[in-house]
Amino acid sequence: MNLSVELAPFAYLTEKYKEELAILWIDAHPDIKTAELYPHYHAMVLATLLGEGDPNLASLVPRKVNPSNLLFAGINDEKEKAPSVYEKYKFPNVSSEEFASSSENVLAALRATGASRIAVHFDLDVLDLREFRSQGIAKPERYGEYVSKGLKRSSIQSVTRLIQDVSNEFDIVGLGITEHLPWDALTLSNMLNNLPLLKKH
């Protein structure tokens, strides 16, 4: 699922709960690019929620997300922190290594917002490719390239524990799970389509 689908539900939750809501963005990328930096909207959805970027899209968001109520977890590529929106607000980011064995840094940062309700964005590309490869960047012809980069990513266990720990202390009112792309299933489907008896006519 493309993460741009979160624009409407996260905008709704922000309007409904106002300052009671904080957003936990668990992702390898901050998704706050603007059209000048990147051509694809899926990397701009959070910028739109903040009121940045394209004014026509931002006008669709009745109440903008308070930058102080936004916490990143898992961003693992320094160049992803370079876009002007990220630099403008100096967003905190708890790395995958930091929450690998304990959720405390994330919980402390969420407490500091004063919010009681949390909307969680969970992009599957934060997961270790060797453990979970059904994600967009694991395209078969580039899979080896990405794995060889050795980027520090999160285990399924650590992300699951993190979200459970947040739920134990806060009221999670929204959970988006995005960027699922089952390459192996697509490859198998294509293969079966070329086998006798299974081939489509």
Biotite code that builds the C-alpha atoms (Angstrom):
import biotite.structure as struc

atoms = struc.array([
    struc.Atom([0.000, 0.000, 0.000], chain_id="A", res_id=1, res_name="MET", atom_name="CA", element="C"),
    struc.Atom([1.389, 3.404, -1.000], chain_id="A", res_id=2, res_name="ASN", atom_name="CA", element="C"),
    struc.Atom([1.839, 5.618, 2.027], chain_id="A", res_id=3, res_name="LEU", atom_name="CA", element="C"),
    struc.Atom([0.037, 8.564, 0.356], chain_id="A", res_id=4, res_name="SER", atom_name="CA", element="C"),
    struc.Atom([-3.212, 6.869, 1.430], chain_id="A", res_id=5, res_name="VAL", atom_name="CA", element="C"),
    struc.Atom([-2.443, 8.091, 4.958], chain_id="A", res_id=6, res_name="GLU", atom_name="CA", element="C"),
    struc.Atom([-3.044, 11.719, 4.044], chain_id="A", res_id=7, res_name="LEU", atom_name="CA", element="C"),
    struc.Atom([-6.812, 11.613, 4.673], chain_id="A", res_id=8, res_name="ALA", atom_name="CA", element="C"),
    struc.Atom([-6.908, 9.509, 7.875], chain_id="A", res_id=9, res_name="PRO", atom_name="CA", element="C"),
    struc.Atom([-3.967, 11.307, 9.506], chain_id="A", res_id=10, res_name="PHE", atom_name="CA", element="C"),
    struc.Atom([-5.459, 14.699, 8.596], chain_id="A", res_id=11, res_name="ALA", atom_name="CA", element="C"),
    struc.Atom([-8.764, 13.564, 10.113], chain_id="A", res_id=12, res_name="TYR", atom_name="CA", element="C"),
    struc.Atom([-7.094, 12.409, 13.335], chain_id="A", res_id=13, res_name="LEU", atom_name="CA", element="C"),
    struc.Atom([-5.145, 15.670, 13.610], chain_id="A", res_id=14, res_name="THR", atom_name="CA", element="C"),
    struc.Atom([-8.329, 17.696, 13.225], chain_id="A", res_id=15, res_name="GLU", atom_name="CA", element="C"),
    struc.Atom([-10.225, 15.512, 15.701], chain_id="A", res_id=16, res_name="LYS", atom_name="CA", element="C"),
    struc.Atom([-7.665, 15.291, 18.509], chain_id="A", res_id=17, res_name="TYR", atom_name="CA", element="C"),
    struc.Atom([-5.710, 18.523, 17.934], chain_id="A", res_id=18, res_name="LYS", atom_name="CA", element="C"),
    struc.Atom([-2.832, 18.892, 20.414], chain_id="A", res_id=19, res_name="GLU", atom_name="CA", element="C"),
    struc.Atom([-3.784, 15.625, 22.114], chain_id="A", res_id=20, res_name="GLU", atom_name="CA", element="C"),
    struc.Atom([-2.364, 13.779, 19.090], chain_id="A", res_id=21, res_name="LEU", atom_name="CA", element="C"),
    struc.Atom([1.268, 12.983, 18.355], chain_id="A", res_id=22, res_name="ALA", atom_name="CA", element="C"),
    struc.Atom([2.524, 11.105, 15.303], chain_id="A", res_id=23, res_name="ILE", atom_name="CA", element="C"),
    struc.Atom([5.136, 8.366, 15.498], chain_id="A", res_id=24, res_name="LEU", atom_name="CA", element="C"),
    struc.Atom([6.644, 7.934, 12.019], chain_id="A", res_id=25, res_name="TRP", atom_name="CA", element="C"),
    struc.Atom([8.468, 4.577, 11.889], chain_id="A", res_id=26, res_name="ILE", atom_name="CA", element="C"),
    struc.Atom([10.221, 4.601, 8.550], chain_id="A", res_id=27, res_name="ASP", atom_name="CA", element="C"),
    struc.Atom([13.591, 4.496, 6.814], chain_id="A", res_id=28, res_name="ALA", atom_name="CA", element="C"),
    struc.Atom([12.641, 7.824, 5.170], chain_id="A", res_id=29, res_name="HIS", atom_name="CA", element="C"),
    struc.Atom([10.972, 10.962, 6.567], chain_id="A", res_id=30, res_name="PRO", atom_name="CA", element="C"),
    struc.Atom([8.601, 11.451, 3.584], chain_id="A", res_id=31, res_name="ASP", atom_name="CA", element="C"),
    struc.Atom([8.769, 15.231, 3.860], chain_id="A", res_id=32, res_name="ILE", atom_name="CA", element="C"),
    struc.Atom([10.167, 16.006, 0.421], chain_id="A", res_id=33, res_name="LYS", atom_name="CA", element="C"),
    struc.Atom([8.687, 18.738, -1.741], chain_id="A", res_id=34, res_name="THR", atom_name="CA", element="C"),
    struc.Atom([8.095, 18.767, -5.496], chain_id="A", res_id=35, res_name="ALA", atom_name="CA", element="C"),
    struc.Atom([11.311, 20.727, -6.054], chain_id="A", res_id=36, res_name="GLU", atom_name="CA", element="C"),
    struc.Atom([13.301, 17.866, -4.536], chain_id="A", res_id=37, res_name="LEU", atom_name="CA", element="C"),
    struc.Atom([11.453, 14.767, -5.703], chain_id="A", res_id=38, res_name="TYR", atom_name="CA", element="C"),
    struc.Atom([8.832, 14.001, -8.386], chain_id="A", res_id=39, res_name="PRO", atom_name="CA", element="C"),
    struc.Atom([6.749, 11.318, -6.612], chain_id="A", res_id=40, res_name="HIS", atom_name="CA", element="C"),
    struc.Atom([4.005, 12.273, -4.176], chain_id="A", res_id=41, res_name="TYR", atom_name="CA", element="C"),
    struc.Atom([4.379, 9.260, -1.882], chain_id="A", res_id=42, res_name="HIS", atom_name="CA", element="C"),
    struc.Atom([7.486, 10.938, -0.449], chain_id="A", res_id=43, res_name="ALA", atom_name="CA", element="C"),
    struc.Atom([5.609, 14.190, 0.229], chain_id="A", res_id=44, res_name="MET", atom_name="CA", element="C"),
    struc.Atom([2.624, 13.095, 2.290], chain_id="A", res_id=45, res_name="VAL", atom_name="CA", element="C"),
    struc.Atom([4.042, 14.186, 5.641], chain_id="A", res_id=46, res_name="LEU", atom_name="CA", element="C"),
    struc.Atom([5.150, 17.511, 4.180], chain_id="A", res_id=47, res_name="ALA", atom_name="CA", element="C"),
    struc.Atom([1.530, 18.051, 3.134], chain_id="A", res_id=48, res_name="THR", atom_name="CA", element="C"),
    struc.Atom([0.279, 17.235, 6.647], chain_id="A", res_id=49, res_name="LEU", atom_name="CA", element="C"),
    struc.Atom([2.711, 19.840, 7.982], chain_id="A", res_id=50, res_name="LEU", atom_name="CA", element="C"),
    struc.Atom([1.406, 22.430, 5.514], chain_id="A", res_id=51, res_name="GLY", atom_name="CA", element="C"),
    struc.Atom([4.610, 22.461, 3.482], chain_id="A", res_id=52, res_name="GLU", atom_name="CA", element="C"),
    struc.Atom([5.062, 21.974, -0.232], chain_id="A", res_id=53, res_name="GLY", atom_name="CA", element="C"),
    struc.Atom([2.248, 22.242, -2.765], chain_id="A", res_id=54, res_name="ASP", atom_name="CA", element="C"),
    struc.Atom([-0.308, 24.786, -1.456], chain_id="A", res_id=55, res_name="PRO", atom_name="CA", element="C"),
    struc.Atom([-3.186, 23.146, -3.330], chain_id="A", res_id=56, res_name="ASN", atom_name="CA", element="C"),
    struc.Atom([-2.596, 19.847, -1.550], chain_id="A", res_id=57, res_name="LEU", atom_name="CA", element="C"),
    struc.Atom([-1.854, 21.519, 1.789], chain_id="A", res_id=58, res_name="ALA", atom_name="CA", element="C"),
    struc.Atom([-5.180, 23.368, 1.534], chain_id="A", res_id=59, res_name="SER", atom_name="CA", element="C"),
    struc.Atom([-6.925, 19.983, 1.749], chain_id="A", res_id=60, res_name="LEU", atom_name="CA", element="C"),
    struc.Atom([-5.600, 19.541, 5.303], chain_id="A", res_id=61, res_name="VAL", atom_name="CA", element="C"),
    struc.Atom([-7.854, 21.613, 7.629], chain_id="A", res_id=62, res_name="PRO", atom_name="CA", element="C"),
    struc.Atom([-5.537, 21.444, 10.650], chain_id="A", res_id=63, res_name="ARG", atom_name="CA", element="C"),
    struc.Atom([-1.816, 21.084, 10.134], chain_id="A", res_id=64, res_name="LYS", atom_name="CA", element="C"),
    struc.Atom([0.310, 18.698, 12.187], chain_id="A", res_id=65, res_name="VAL", atom_name="CA", element="C"),
    struc.Atom([2.221, 20.457, 14.955], chain_id="A", res_id=66, res_name="ASN", atom_name="CA", element="C"),
    struc.Atom([5.930, 19.798, 14.202], chain_id="A", res_id=67, res_name="PRO", atom_name="CA", element="C"),
    struc.Atom([6.558, 19.483, 17.948], chain_id="A", res_id=68, res_name="SER", atom_name="CA", element="C"),
    struc.Atom([4.154, 16.520, 18.006], chain_id="A", res_id=69, res_name="ASN", atom_name="CA", element="C"),
    struc.Atom([6.068, 14.511, 15.417], chain_id="A", res_id=70, res_name="LEU", atom_name="CA", element="C"),
    struc.Atom([8.686, 11.885, 16.208], chain_id="A", res_id=71, res_name="LEU", atom_name="CA", element="C"),
    struc.Atom([10.671, 9.812, 13.715], chain_id="A", res_id=72, res_name="PHE", atom_name="CA", element="C"),
    struc.Atom([12.017, 6.344, 14.425], chain_id="A", res_id=73, res_name="ALA", atom_name="CA", element="C"),
    struc.Atom([14.259, 4.345, 12.128], chain_id="A", res_id=74, res_name="GLY", atom_name="CA", element="C"),
    struc.Atom([15.520, 6.881, 9.583], chain_id="A", res_id=75, res_name="ILE", atom_name="CA", element="C"),
    struc.Atom([18.813, 5.338, 8.608], chain_id="A", res_id=76, res_name="ASN", atom_name="CA", element="C"),
    struc.Atom([20.198, 7.350, 5.723], chain_id="A", res_id=77, res_name="ASP", atom_name="CA", element="C"),
    struc.Atom([21.760, 10.733, 6.495], chain_id="A", res_id=78, res_name="GLU", atom_name="CA", element="C"),
    struc.Atom([20.944, 12.128, 3.063], chain_id="A", res_id=79, res_name="LYS", atom_name="CA", element="C"),
    struc.Atom([17.251, 11.575, 3.836], chain_id="A", res_id=80, res_name="GLU", atom_name="CA", element="C"),
    struc.Atom([17.568, 14.176, 6.608], chain_id="A", res_id=81, res_name="LYS", atom_name="CA", element="C"),
    struc.Atom([18.774, 16.822, 4.176], chain_id="A", res_id=82, res_name="ALA", atom_name="CA", element="C"),
    struc.Atom([15.461, 18.015, 2.667], chain_id="A", res_id=83, res_name="PRO", atom_name="CA", element="C"),
    struc.Atom([14.691, 21.566, 3.733], chain_id="A", res_id=84, res_name="SER", atom_name="CA", element="C"),
    struc.Atom([11.563, 20.639, 5.705], chain_id="A", res_id=85, res_name="VAL", atom_name="CA", element="C"),
    struc.Atom([13.541, 18.241, 7.911], chain_id="A", res_id=86, res_name="TYR", atom_name="CA", element="C"),
    struc.Atom([16.268, 20.808, 8.440], chain_id="A", res_id=87, res_name="GLU", atom_name="CA", element="C"),
    struc.Atom([13.728, 23.544, 9.136], chain_id="A", res_id=88, res_name="LYS", atom_name="CA", element="C"),
    struc.Atom([12.141, 21.782, 12.108], chain_id="A", res_id=89, res_name="TYR", atom_name="CA", element="C"),
    struc.Atom([15.123, 19.765, 13.423], chain_id="A", res_id=90, res_name="LYS", atom_name="CA", element="C"),
    struc.Atom([12.923, 16.722, 13.998], chain_id="A", res_id=91, res_name="PHE", atom_name="CA", element="C"),
    struc.Atom([14.082, 14.122, 16.518], chain_id="A", res_id=92, res_name="PRO", atom_name="CA", element="C"),
    struc.Atom([14.844, 10.652, 15.208], chain_id="A", res_id=93, res_name="ASN", atom_name="CA", element="C"),
    struc.Atom([15.364, 7.532, 17.315], chain_id="A", res_id=94, res_name="VAL", atom_name="CA", element="C"),
    struc.Atom([17.546, 5.208, 15.271], chain_id="A", res_id=95, res_name="SER", atom_name="CA", element="C"),
    struc.Atom([16.896, 1.519, 14.707], chain_id="A", res_id=96, res_name="SER", atom_name="CA", element="C"),
    struc.Atom([19.902, 0.753, 16.903], chain_id="A", res_id=97, res_name="GLU", atom_name="CA", element="C"),
    struc.Atom([18.485, 2.848, 19.736], chain_id="A", res_id=98, res_name="GLU", atom_name="CA", element="C"),
    struc.Atom([15.148, 1.034, 19.893], chain_id="A", res_id=99, res_name="PHE", atom_name="CA", element="C"),
    struc.Atom([16.573, -2.392, 19.050], chain_id="A", res_id=100, res_name="ALA", atom_name="CA", element="C"),
    struc.Atom([16.447, -3.531, 22.675], chain_id="A", res_id=101, res_name="SER", atom_name="CA", element="C"),
    struc.Atom([14.470, -0.822, 24.443], chain_id="A", res_id=102, res_name="SER", atom_name="CA", element="C"),
    struc.Atom([11.576, 1.475, 23.584], chain_id="A", res_id=103, res_name="SER", atom_name="CA", element="C"),
    struc.Atom([12.407, 4.003, 26.311], chain_id="A", res_id=104, res_name="GLU", atom_name="CA", element="C"),
    struc.Atom([13.900, 6.711, 24.074], chain_id="A", res_id=105, res_name="ASN", atom_name="CA", element="C"),
    struc.Atom([10.799, 6.691, 21.885], chain_id="A", res_id=106, res_name="VAL", atom_name="CA", element="C"),
    struc.Atom([8.451, 6.664, 24.880], chain_id="A", res_id=107, res_name="LEU", atom_name="CA", element="C"),
    struc.Atom([10.338, 9.535, 26.530], chain_id="A", res_id=108, res_name="ALA", atom_name="CA", element="C"),
    struc.Atom([10.131, 11.633, 23.363], chain_id="A", res_id=109, res_name="ALA", atom_name="CA", element="C"),
    struc.Atom([6.402, 10.947, 23.030], chain_id="A", res_id=110, res_name="LEU", atom_name="CA", element="C"),
    struc.Atom([5.826, 11.874, 26.681], chain_id="A", res_id=111, res_name="ARG", atom_name="CA", element="C"),
    struc.Atom([7.614, 15.153, 26.047], chain_id="A", res_id=112, res_name="ALA", atom_name="CA", element="C"),
    struc.Atom([4.978, 16.129, 23.471], chain_id="A", res_id=113, res_name="THR", atom_name="CA", element="C"),
    struc.Atom([2.283, 16.080, 26.149], chain_id="A", res_id=114, res_name="GLY", atom_name="CA", element="C"),
    struc.Atom([0.007, 14.116, 23.816], chain_id="A", res_id=115, res_name="ALA", atom_name="CA", element="C"),
    struc.Atom([-2.138, 11.261, 25.068], chain_id="A", res_id=116, res_name="SER", atom_name="CA", element="C"),
    struc.Atom([-3.088, 9.810, 21.677], chain_id="A", res_id=117, res_name="ARG", atom_name="CA", element="C"),
    struc.Atom([-0.764, 8.506, 19.003], chain_id="A", res_id=118, res_name="ILE", atom_name="CA", element="C"),
    struc.Atom([-1.100, 7.901, 15.281], chain_id="A", res_id=119, res_name="ALA", atom_name="CA", element="C"),
    struc.Atom([1.532, 5.412, 14.111], chain_id="A", res_id=120, res_name="VAL", atom_name="CA", element="C"),
    struc.Atom([2.913, 5.266, 10.593], chain_id="A", res_id=121, res_name="HIS", atom_name="CA", element="C"),
    struc.Atom([4.773, 1.991, 10.002], chain_id="A", res_id=122, res_name="PHE", atom_name="CA", element="C"),
    struc.Atom([6.551, 1.786, 6.667], chain_id="A", res_id=123, res_name="ASP", atom_name="CA", element="C"),
    struc.Atom([7.748, -1.751, 6.008], chain_id="A", res_id=124, res_name="LEU", atom_name="CA", element="C"),
    struc.Atom([10.946, -0.447, 4.429], chain_id="A", res_id=125, res_name="ASP", atom_name="CA", element="C"),
    struc.Atom([12.258, 0.202, 7.944], chain_id="A", res_id=126, res_name="VAL", atom_name="CA", element="C"),
    struc.Atom([12.636, -3.575, 8.303], chain_id="A", res_id=127, res_name="LEU", atom_name="CA", element="C"),
    struc.Atom([15.829, -5.503, 7.634], chain_id="A", res_id=128, res_name="ASP", atom_name="CA", element="C"),
    struc.Atom([15.679, -6.686, 4.019], chain_id="A", res_id=129, res_name="LEU", atom_name="CA", element="C"),
    struc.Atom([17.218, -10.019, 4.974], chain_id="A", res_id=130, res_name="ARG", atom_name="CA", element="C"),
    struc.Atom([14.312, -10.669, 7.332], chain_id="A", res_id=131, res_name="GLU", atom_name="CA", element="C"),
    struc.Atom([11.475, -9.180, 5.289], chain_id="A", res_id=132, res_name="PHE", atom_name="CA", element="C"),
    struc.Atom([11.866, -8.570, 1.576], chain_id="A", res_id=133, res_name="ARG", atom_name="CA", element="C"),
    struc.Atom([8.263, -7.869, 0.529], chain_id="A", res_id=134, res_name="SER", atom_name="CA", element="C"),
    struc.Atom([8.907, -4.152, 0.269], chain_id="A", res_id=135, res_name="GLN", atom_name="CA", element="C"),
    struc.Atom([9.324, -1.746, -2.623], chain_id="A", res_id=136, res_name="GLY", atom_name="CA", element="C"),
    struc.Atom([13.090, -1.391, -2.567], chain_id="A", res_id=137, res_name="ILE", atom_name="CA", element="C"),
    struc.Atom([13.589, -5.180, -2.677], chain_id="A", res_id=138, res_name="ALA", atom_name="CA", element="C"),
    struc.Atom([12.948, -5.273, -6.418], chain_id="A", res_id=139, res_name="LYS", atom_name="CA", element="C"),
    struc.Atom([14.696, -8.504, -7.517], chain_id="A", res_id=140, res_name="PRO", atom_name="CA", element="C"),
    struc.Atom([17.232, -6.887, -9.833], chain_id="A", res_id=141, res_name="GLU", atom_name="CA", element="C"),
    struc.Atom([18.321, -4.442, -7.094], chain_id="A", res_id=142, res_name="ARG", atom_name="CA", element="C"),
    struc.Atom([17.901, -6.574, -3.982], chain_id="A", res_id=143, res_name="TYR", atom_name="CA", element="C"),
    struc.Atom([21.563, -7.586, -3.775], chain_id="A", res_id=144, res_name="GLY", atom_name="CA", element="C"),
    struc.Atom([22.673, -3.973, -4.177], chain_id="A", res_id=145, res_name="GLU", atom_name="CA", element="C"),
    struc.Atom([20.573, -2.790, -1.227], chain_id="A", res_id=146, res_name="TYR", atom_name="CA", element="C"),
    struc.Atom([21.535, -5.683, 1.031], chain_id="A", res_id=147, res_name="VAL", atom_name="CA", element="C"),
    struc.Atom([25.231, -5.110, 0.289], chain_id="A", res_id=148, res_name="SER", atom_name="CA", element="C"),
    struc.Atom([24.919, -1.505, 1.475], chain_id="A", res_id=149, res_name="LYS", atom_name="CA", element="C"),
    struc.Atom([24.496, -2.872, 4.985], chain_id="A", res_id=150, res_name="GLY", atom_name="CA", element="C"),
    struc.Atom([22.070, -0.164, 6.080], chain_id="A", res_id=151, res_name="LEU", atom_name="CA", element="C"),
    struc.Atom([21.080, -0.530, 9.734], chain_id="A", res_id=152, res_name="LYS", atom_name="CA", element="C"),
    struc.Atom([17.420, -1.473, 9.744], chain_id="A", res_id=153, res_name="ARG", atom_name="CA", element="C"),
    struc.Atom([15.010, -2.827, 12.291], chain_id="A", res_id=154, res_name="SER", atom_name="CA", element="C"),
    struc.Atom([13.985, -6.369, 13.096], chain_id="A", res_id=155, res_name="SER", atom_name="CA", element="C"),
    struc.Atom([10.327, -7.377, 13.046], chain_id="A", res_id=156, res_name="ILE", atom_name="CA", element="C"),
    struc.Atom([10.638, -8.167, 16.750], chain_id="A", res_id=157, res_name="GLN", atom_name="CA", element="C"),
    struc.Atom([11.930, -4.697, 17.683], chain_id="A", res_id=158, res_name="SER", atom_name="CA", element="C"),
    struc.Atom([9.259, -2.818, 15.731], chain_id="A", res_id=159, res_name="VAL", atom_name="CA", element="C"),
    struc.Atom([6.513, -5.069, 17.108], chain_id="A", res_id=160, res_name="THR", atom_name="CA", element="C"),
    struc.Atom([7.755, -4.523, 20.654], chain_id="A", res_id=161, res_name="ARG", atom_name="CA", element="C"),
    struc.Atom([8.028, -0.769, 20.081], chain_id="A", res_id=162, res_name="LEU", atom_name="CA", element="C"),
    struc.Atom([4.433, -0.421, 18.885], chain_id="A", res_id=163, res_name="ILE", atom_name="CA", element="C"),
    struc.Atom([3.185, -2.650, 21.711], chain_id="A", res_id=164, res_name="GLN", atom_name="CA", element="C"),
    struc.Atom([5.062, -0.554, 24.283], chain_id="A", res_id=165, res_name="ASP", atom_name="CA", element="C"),
    struc.Atom([3.616, 2.660, 22.849], chain_id="A", res_id=166, res_name="VAL", atom_name="CA", element="C"),
    struc.Atom([0.149, 1.098, 22.996], chain_id="A", res_id=167, res_name="SER", atom_name="CA", element="C"),
    struc.Atom([0.668, 0.157, 26.651], chain_id="A", res_id=168, res_name="ASN", atom_name="CA", element="C"),
    struc.Atom([1.265, 3.788, 27.604], chain_id="A", res_id=169, res_name="GLU", atom_name="CA", element="C"),
    struc.Atom([-0.724, 5.787, 25.053], chain_id="A", res_id=170, res_name="PHE", atom_name="CA", element="C"),
    struc.Atom([-4.005, 5.488, 23.189], chain_id="A", res_id=171, res_name="ASP", atom_name="CA", element="C"),
    struc.Atom([-3.113, 4.481, 19.622], chain_id="A", res_id=172, res_name="ILE", atom_name="CA", element="C"),
    struc.Atom([-5.922, 5.916, 17.502], chain_id="A", res_id=173, res_name="VAL", atom_name="CA", element="C"),
    struc.Atom([-4.439, 5.240, 14.069], chain_id="A", res_id=174, res_name="GLY", atom_name="CA", element="C"),
    struc.Atom([-2.038, 2.711, 12.549], chain_id="A", res_id=175, res_name="LEU", atom_name="CA", element="C"),
    struc.Atom([-0.927, 2.828, 8.937], chain_id="A", res_id=176, res_name="GLY", atom_name="CA", element="C"),
    struc.Atom([1.157, -0.007, 7.481], chain_id="A", res_id=177, res_name="ILE", atom_name="CA", element="C"),
    struc.Atom([2.559, 0.902, 4.097], chain_id="A", res_id=178, res_name="THR", atom_name="CA", element="C"),
    struc.Atom([4.916, -0.016, 1.245], chain_id="A", res_id=179, res_name="GLU", atom_name="CA", element="C"),
    struc.Atom([4.062, -3.726, 1.088], chain_id="A", res_id=180, res_name="HIS", atom_name="CA", element="C"),
    struc.Atom([5.181, -5.131, -2.237], chain_id="A", res_id=181, res_name="LEU", atom_name="CA", element="C"),
    struc.Atom([5.336, -8.961, -2.403], chain_id="A", res_id=182, res_name="PRO", atom_name="CA", element="C"),
    struc.Atom([7.954, -9.424, -5.097], chain_id="A", res_id=183, res_name="TRP", atom_name="CA", element="C"),
    struc.Atom([8.196, -13.179, -4.586], chain_id="A", res_id=184, res_name="ASP", atom_name="CA", element="C"),
    struc.Atom([4.435, -13.586, -5.033], chain_id="A", res_id=185, res_name="ALA", atom_name="CA", element="C"),
    struc.Atom([4.561, -11.528, -8.234], chain_id="A", res_id=186, res_name="LEU", atom_name="CA", element="C"),
    struc.Atom([7.498, -13.595, -9.518], chain_id="A", res_id=187, res_name="THR", atom_name="CA", element="C"),
    struc.Atom([5.670, -16.826, -8.726], chain_id="A", res_id=188, res_name="LEU", atom_name="CA", element="C"),
    struc.Atom([2.532, -15.569, -10.470], chain_id="A", res_id=189, res_name="SER", atom_name="CA", element="C"),
    struc.Atom([4.502, -14.765, -13.604], chain_id="A", res_id=190, res_name="ASN", atom_name="CA", element="C"),
    struc.Atom([6.181, -18.144, -13.517], chain_id="A", res_id=191, res_name="MET", atom_name="CA", element="C"),
    struc.Atom([2.909, -20.049, -13.105], chain_id="A", res_id=192, res_name="LEU", atom_name="CA", element="C"),
    struc.Atom([1.439, -18.128, -16.013], chain_id="A", res_id=193, res_name="ASN", atom_name="CA", element="C"),
    struc.Atom([4.032, -19.724, -18.248], chain_id="A", res_id=194, res_name="ASN", atom_name="CA", element="C"),
    struc.Atom([3.528, -23.318, -17.134], chain_id="A", res_id=195, res_name="LEU", atom_name="CA", element="C"),
    struc.Atom([1.351, -25.928, -18.924], chain_id="A", res_id=196, res_name="PRO", atom_name="CA", element="C"),
    struc.Atom([-2.263, -26.170, -17.686], chain_id="A", res_id=197, res_name="LEU", atom_name="CA", element="C"),
    struc.Atom([-1.821, -22.968, -15.671], chain_id="A", res_id=198, res_name="LEU", atom_name="CA", element="C"),
    struc.Atom([-1.054, -20.687, -18.564], chain_id="A", res_id=199, res_name="LYS", atom_name="CA", element="C"),
    struc.Atom([-3.673, -18.026, -19.244], chain_id="A", res_id=200, res_name="LYS", atom_name="CA", element="C"),
    struc.Atom([-5.207, -18.052, -22.699], chain_id="A", res_id=201, res_name="HIS", atom_name="CA", element="C"),
])
